[in-house]
């Protein structure tokens, strides 16, 4: 497959120019048929015409035939004038947490779970502002007045979202107030009570429903209005793969195919796997080592970190700390930082078969959280890092690793701030579940390994040691008093061993045929099972993540 032409002039010069001409003319016919524009004689006073360009691409033929030629006319939205050509541009998309929850909850309830892809979504919405665009080639020079949105406009995503929301609300859906890209149907349809969750990410939809007939009805109505490609039962959504076992009500979430594509892109398909994302001795690489020069290092590094961030957000909490550490150098990376980021790919090579597992014998588990933090782990600024995991149905539903904004003076203080961040996420999750009538424990259960933080959150007895803490972190006390949340300690389970006992977590990632076990004092955080159907539980993933985070902290102190 050759490289597609960069513009219309280049398409005319190629040996396959006739093919590109056909798809260009078809695109123009579709725009006219859909009423996207009308010819204009002249500009209105105070208006300025925006430009446009052709974007050409090959699309892989799923049947194995020759590649499909694609052409799309795109407006040059960068020339639009704010408040004259557009106002609001933000359009919500489903959060990764919401996508996981819709899939997991539907499986646990035994619902039908399907996805679809709407077609030409940005060509359906009407425009409020008057916009003019110069005619594209091969048409003669002139002006178009845009009647509907077109790809490339600043407000196009917002226009599409508002239109889709209006259609869904006409069908009886209500928008979630906690994720505006989640739509809920919970009422009688026909003679049955129907429950349906629909998560929308631009033109991709994921729907879980207890009625297959209603699900087909919704897809048919959307198809009548916009046109959709029915993708059937959920297998892949937004680059994330799902494997479902109907009888046992289990689901596995992973991104093995995406990891394979990353390895191919970076020429690491035959690389040696490593057992940890970062080198415990030199987490940011050796400063005195020699590294190969990289063309356009900043762009290459940002591209790789963006790929790792996508993995971390969707299915790989075990690389959260590594991505957090490496992403701090995106503006001015060094060759050693790029080498360390490639090491993460070596780690993913050996662990690409890992899956997040939900359901099965643990499907009755309700929402609960765990949190931990280091203290002054940042070698440069001495900032601390918080981490939390919230689980539902036996697996991790939400996780985060983030550097704290404030400077902590003690381990108690840093754990207290970490508890606050975890509670914020827990409250959002609880409110989201309440809206769709999912049972949530009251109070929320959050586990920590610091008795001082628990005492500080439960009462004011330690005021002398906490009077300097910002008021925004004290709201956890109000929730403790109102009994909307409760804290527990897990002594010994999350507290890392000393540096000499730790074995530098080299032994923390052992591949065995046994099931996963809790981390104990020797620092063996993960007894990894490579079996396809033995996926990591949320507690074991979180333990590995926190123990590795703490190991890096101890190394920083020794360095």
C-alpha positions, 0 to 999 in steps of 0.5 A, spaced: 500 500 500 503 506 497 502 513 501 496 517 499 496 523 496 497 529 500 493 534 496 488 535 490 494 537 486 498 531 488 492 526 487 492 529 479 499 527 478 499 520 480 498 513 476 492 512 480 489 519 479 483 516 476 481 512 482 482 519 486 478 523 482 472 518 482 472 518 490 473 526 490 467 527 485 463 522 490 464 526 496 462 532 492 455 529 490 454 526 497 455 534 500 450 536 495 445 531 496 445 532 504 444 539 503 451 541 506 451 548 502 448 552 497 452 557 492 453 564 494 454 570 489 458 574 494 460 575 502 456 578 507 458 585 510 463 583 515 464 576 513 470 572 511 470 566 507 474 560 510 478 555 506 478 548 505 482 542 503 482 535 500 484 529 505 486 522 502 486 516 505 487 508 504 482 504 508 483 497 509 479 492 506 476 487 511 474 482 506 482 482 504 481 485 497 485 491 495 485 497 499 479 502 499 480 509 496 477 515 501 476 522 500 474 527 505 473 535 504 475 538 510 474 546 512 480 550 514 477 551 521 483 555 524 481 561 520 475 561 523 474 568 528 471 566 535 464 569 537 463 571 529 464 564 526 463 560 532 461 560 540 461 554 544 466 548 541 466 543 547 463 536 546 463 531 551 465 524 550 464 518 554 470 517 560 474 511 560 471 509 566 464 510 564 465 505 558 468 500 562 462 500 567 457 500 561 460 493 559 461 490 566 455 492 569 451 489 562 455 483 563 454 482 570 446 483 569 446 478 563 444 484 558 445 484 551 451 488 549 452 491 542 456 497 539 455 501 533 458 506 529 454 512 526 456 514 519 458 522 516 456 524 523 459 531 522 455 533 516 448 532 519 447 538 524 445 545 522 449 551 523 447 557 527 452 562 525 453 564 517 459 561 514 462 562 507 467 557 504 471 557 498 469 552 493 474 546 493 477 544 486 476 541 481 470 546 481 470 553 478 472 558 483 467 561 487 463 561 494 459 556 498 454 558 504 455 552 509 448 550 511 450 544 515 456 543 519 462 540 515 469 536 517 474 541 520 469 547 523 471 548 530 464 547 532 462 541 529 463 536 534 458 540 539 453 541 533 453 533 532 453 532 540 447 537 541 443 533 535 444 526 537 442 528 544 436 531 541 434 525 538 436 520 544 431 524 548 426 524 543 426 516 544 426 517 551 433 517 554 435 522 559 442 524 560 446 522 566 448 529 570 455 525 572 457 524 565 454 527 559 456 522 554 452 517 558 444 516 556 439 512 560 433 509 559 429 506 565 422 506 563 416 501 560 417 500 553 411 496 550 409 491 555 416 490 559 420 494 563 426 496 559 433 498 562 438 501 557 445 504 558 448 508 552 455 511 552 457 515 546 464 517 544 463 522 538 460 517 533 461 510 536 456 508 541 456 502 546 449 500 549 447 495 554 440 493 555 436 488 558 431 487 551 434 486 545 428 488 541 429 495 544 436 495 542 434 493 535 429 499 535 434 504 538 439 502 532 434 502 527 431 509 529 438 512 529 440 509 522 434 512 519 436 519 522 444 519 521 445 512 518 450 507 522 454 501 521 452 496 526 458 492 529 454 487 533 456 484 539 461 488 543 468 485 541 472 492 540 470 499 542 475 505 541 481 500 541 479 496 547 478 489 546 473 485 550 472 478 551 465 475 554 463 469 558 455 469 558 454 463 562 459 465 568 457 472 567 465 474 566 468 479 562 476 480 560 478 487 558 485 488 554 489 491 549 493 486 546 492 488 539 494 495 540 500 493 544 502 489 538 501 495 533 506 499 538 511 494 538 511 493 530 511 501 529 517 501 534 521 495 531 520 491 537 517 485 535 523 481 537 525 485 543 527 481 550 521 482 555 523 485 562 519 484 568 518 491 571 516 498 567 522 502 569 529 500 571 529 500 579 536 502 579 535 507 574 528 509 573 530 515 569 536 512 565 543 512 567 546 520 565 553 517 564 550 512 558 550 513 551 544 513 547 542 513 540 540 520 537 533 520 535 530 525 529 525 530 531 526 527 539 520 531 542 515 529 537 517 522 537 517 522 545 510 525 545 507 520 540 510 514 544 508 517 551 501 519 548 500 511 546 502 509 553 497 514 556 492 511 552 494 504 554 494 506 562 487 510 561 484 504 558 486 497 561 493 497 564 493 500 571 500 497 572 504 502 568 500 508 571 507 510 575 511 509 569 507 514 565 506 519 570 514 519 571 515 520 564 510 524 562 513 530 566 519 530 560 514 531 554 516 539 553 524 537 553 525 530 553 532 527 553 535 521 549 535 517 556 528 519 557 526 516 550 530 509 552 526 509 558 519 509 555 521 504 550 523 500 556 516 500 558 514 497 551 519 491 553 515 490 559 508 490 555 511 485 550 512 480 556 505 482 559 501 483 553 496 477 555 494 481 561 487 482 562 482 486 567 477 481 570 470 482 572 465 478 574 465 470 575 465 468 583 466 475 585 461 479 581 457 480 587 462 485 590 460 492 590 464 499 590 470 500 594 476 503 594 484 503 596 489 508 596 496 510 598 501 515 596 509 516 597 512 522 600 517 526 597 518 521 591 519 527 586 527 527 586 527 534 583 521 538 586 520 533 592 513 533 591 509 527 593 505 522 589 498 519 590 494 513 587 488 510 588 484 504 585 476 503 585 473 496 584 466 494 582 464 487 580 471 484 582 475 488 578 478 495 577 473 500 575 477 507 576 484 508 578 489 514 578 496 516 579 498 523 580 503 528 583 500 532 589 500 540 588 502 541 595 508 540 599 507 535 604 511 535 611 509 528 613 507 521 611 501 522 614 499 529 611 501 525 604 496 520 605 491 524 608 491 528 601 491 522 597 485 520 601 481 526 599 483 525 592 480 518 592 474 520 596 472 525 590 473 520 585 468 515 590 463 520 590 463 521 583 462 514 582 457 513 587 453 519 584 453 516 577 451 509 580 445 512 584 442 515 578 442 509 574 439 505 580 445 501 581 446 499 589 451 502 592 454 501 599 453 506 604 458 509 607 463 508 602 469 504 604 476 506 603 482 502 605 489 505 607 495 503 610 496 509 614 493 510 621 495 517 622 491 519 616 485 515 618 485 519 625 486 526 622 480 524 617 476 522 623 477 527 628 480 534 630 485 531 635 491 532 631 489 540 629 496 542 631 499 538 626 494 539 620 493 547 621 497 548 615 493 543 610 489 547 605 482 547 607 480 543 600 483 537 603 479 537 609 472 536 606 473 528 607 472 530 615 465 532 613 463 526 610 466 522 615 461 526 620 455 525 616 457 517 615 457 518 607 464 514 607 468 510 612 476 508 612 479 502 614 487 500 615 490 494 611 496 493 616 502 490 612 499 489 606 500 496 602 506 498 607 513 497 603 518 493 606 525 496 607 530 497 601 534 492 603 529 487 604 525 489 598 529 485 592 528 492 588 522 489 585 526 485 580 522 479 584 516 482 584 513 480 577 514 472 577 511 468 572 508 462 575 502 457 573 499 459 580 493 464 581 495 471 583 497 472 591 497 478 595 504 482 596 507 480 603 514 483 606 519 480 601 516 485 596 513 479 591 507 483 589 505 479 583 505 472 582 503 473 574 499 468 571 500 468 563 494 464 562 489 467 558 483 466 563 486 468 569 486 475 569 489 480 575 484 482 580 484 489 582 487 488 589 493 485 586 494 490 580 493 495 585 498 492 590 503 491 584 502 499 582 503 501 589 509 497 591 513 499 585 511 506 586 514 506 593 520 502 591 522 508 586 521 513 592 526 509 596 531 509 590 530 516 590 532 517 597 538 512 596 540 516 590 
